[in-house]
């Protein structure tokens, strides 16, 4: 069997990351067989090297090797491209044409971005995988082909199956052996090696001095997430080779090209294809934010009331009295009894809390935000709906539901009692 290092040298693969070595080793092991292989990985990680290695190390290495970018072929013509067509099969079909599966007979076809295939084409491909048979577009004659299929995608296939965009039976036919290519951010030790390789290549190509990284620049690169992976790093080195006059690059200069941005809140997709908090729309997200804000405000009022209780009434200034009476309105005290203040007579709550006259309010700007009964009811209905969804999703496990809703278990228990959601 071919040595791993010789494969790296032959195909120009740089890196010693264990997961990368494992992917290459699997490719070498399955190459002598005719097993279908599915290569998984993000865009730009170098998935195209795997089918090349498999073909070069197989018994088909002297037969055709065809690369098909499934995402670049229009849906209306992809069947014709893959399986061929007869003359007159559709408008513009002026002659009979061979498809890729007919041309590659005895060789290997690499289906890149296989997750983008239309469902109708997936049915035809499944038949080829199962029996080696296909029919040209516009023909009723069955033809045979002997083709090794290697597919690759950056799509989460399980999500695509759940969404009805990819056939489950085709997925398992393609995924006889799965090879995972690691993202560049998972190969921190290889980033500097790749940079040096690209720097040498582009220095030779453009006849310019080679770029050299300082220690802080190396650390900067190793901590950059590289969403575009190796392709992004390659483009970065090429751009800097041409543009930069100074050939020693530090972290400040790198930050001009690839700034590390602060991550903003977003709806993240997990492996099941649903958002982490199972929200169906942006409106539900906004409702949850409003609930959180309301809870925070009530907690703040409760804390303020406790602080006020520890002070004498005479200690309040004229401005503080006005603020207190605006915040602790009768409606607020009814909704949140814990925020009601009491003074010398602890058995009698005072409302308004601090006596006042209309003249005392003359210098206070009216900035109250009123909440109508309809708005309050709408918020409560949506809050109840979110709680029901969370409980159903986690099959009544309140600790999981509370974590998803971003509230404590005690608060969730109170909400369940409030909305009569007892099991």
LOKE-782377 format. One record per residue (C-alpha): residue in one letter; x, y, z. Coordinates in steps of 0.05 Angstrom, whole numbers, plus 5000, padded with zeros to 4 digits. Example, Ala and Ser with C-alpha at 12.3 -4.5 7.8 and 13.67 -1.06 7.14 Angstrom:
A524649105156S527349795143
***
This chain:
X500050005000X502450704983X505851085039X501951675069X507752165062X508751994989X501352144977X502152825010X508252974968X504952734904X498653154912X501753754948X498053645013X500854035072X499553855145X500453335199X493853415237X491552715260X484452785231X487452995164X492152395165X486251945182X482152205123X487952085075X489251395103X481951195093X482251435021X488351005009X484950395042X478450435002X481750604935X482849884911X475449724921X469349984883X465850234947X462150894941X465151444983X462052075011X466852635030X464153125082X467053795101X466254545098X467454935035X474755055020X477754485062X480554105002X475253564992X477353504919X483853164938X480352544965X477152304899X483752444862X487451994911X482151454907X482351454831X489951474827X490650894875X485150464845X485049964788X481350484747X487150984746X488150904671X480751014656X477051684653X476452124715X470752634709X469053194758X461853434759X459854054799X452653894813X451254584841X453554934777X449054564728X441954844718X436454384743X433254334673X439554064640X442953654694X439652994673X442153104602X449153264627X449552644671X445952124629X445852424558X439852534512X436952314446X436052764386X429553154393X428652984466X427553724482X428154394448X435254494426X437053754426X439453744353X443553114361X444652514406X449352664463X453152214512X452652374585X458152354637X456251654661X456951384591X463551744577X466551534644X464850794635X470350394671X472851014707X471051474765X466052034771X466852564826X460152884842X461953524878X456453874917X451953264910X447253564962X444954054909X442153524862X434753584845X430353034874X428552764805X435952684787X437052344854X432351794833X436251674769X442851674807X440151164857X438650684801X445750754774X448550604843X444049994853X444349664784X449150064740X443350214693X440950874665X436851154607X438351764566X433352334567X428152194513X430151454506X426850814530X433050394521X436750174584X444250244582X449549954629X455450314658X461150114705X462950744743X465950864812X462351444846X465651904897X461252464923X462653074965X458353604999X458654155051X451254085065X448753765130X445653155097X441352955156X438253645155X437153595080X433752915090X429253195144X427353785100X425753325041X431353594998X435352944994X433152224991X434951805051X436051165010X440951534964X444651815023X446051125051X448050854983X453151414974X455451395046X458150685045X464650995070X464751705098X471052115099X471052755140X475753325121X477353775181X476454535179X482654965178X481155255247X481654545275X488754485246X492155065281X498954745277X498354695201X496455415187X503555695188X505955115144X500555265093X502156015096X509455885081X507755405024X503155924991X508156485004X513556094968X508955914910X506456624899X513356934908X515756494851X509656624809X509857384814X517557414821X517257784886X520657674954X517257175000X512657395056X515157255127X510757245189X512757515257X511157115320X505157535337X502657465265X503156705271X499156725335X494057175302X493056695244X492456095289X486856435328X483056675267X476856245252X477956215176X470656125153X473356025082X478555515105X484555365061X481655735001X481156365043X488356305069X490956194998X487356814972X489957215031X497157025017X496457174943X493357854956X498658055007X504357804962X502058284907X499858874949X504658935008X511259295000X513959075068X515458325065X515358215140X508158165163X505858285235X499058205268X497158935258X497958855183X494158195183X488358525220X487458995161X485958405116X482457925163X479858285225X477357845281X470258085291X466058035353X460757505345X453757775345X447557405370X444456955317X439856365309X444655775306X442755135271X444354495309X445053795282X437653655282X436354215233X432554645283X434955265319X437855175388X431855505421X426855205371X424255885349X420055885286X420556625269X423957265288X417557495321X418156935372X425357155386X422957865399X417457605445X422657225486X427057845490X421058235515X419557705568X426757725591X426658485595X420158475634X422857965683X429258375691X425158995704X420958655757X427158395791X430159095790X423859385820X423858865875X431159025891X429659765891X423759675938X428159295987X433159855986X427660365997X424859986057X431560076092X431060836088X426761316126X421361686088X424462346107X430862156072X427762216002X428762835962X423163165922X425962875857X426762175886X419562175910X417062345841X421261795809X418861265860X411561435849X412361395774X415860725775X411560385827X404660515796X398360155821X398459705760X405659505772X404159335845X398358895825X402558515775X408558465821X406258475894X413458385918X414959095894X409559425939X412559875991X410359966063X412360476114X411060536189X404460156185X406759486157X399559226151X397359776105X400459866036X400560586012X398760765940X400961255919X407061055959X409261755977X404162305984X404562825929X400763395898X399563545825X404164145831X409963695850X409363355782X409563995742X417063955731X417263215714X417262995642X411962465627X415861885596X411561295619X410760715570X403760455574X402059745559X394959615534X390959025558X390958745487X398658785483X399358465551X394657895531X398457785466X404957735503X402057245553X399256815498X405956785462X409556655527X404856075541X405855805471X413455825479X413055455545X408454925515X413154815456X419254755502X415754245547X413253835487X420153835455X423553595519X417853125538X416253475602X423353525628X422854195661X430254295672X431554235597X425654675580X427955205629X434955205599X432055285529X427555855550X433256195587X429656215654X430555865721X426755235739X423355615794X420856135746X418555595697X414755245753X411255895770X409456005697X406655295691X402155425751X400156105723X397955825656X395055175684X400054735647X400754205701X402453505674
***
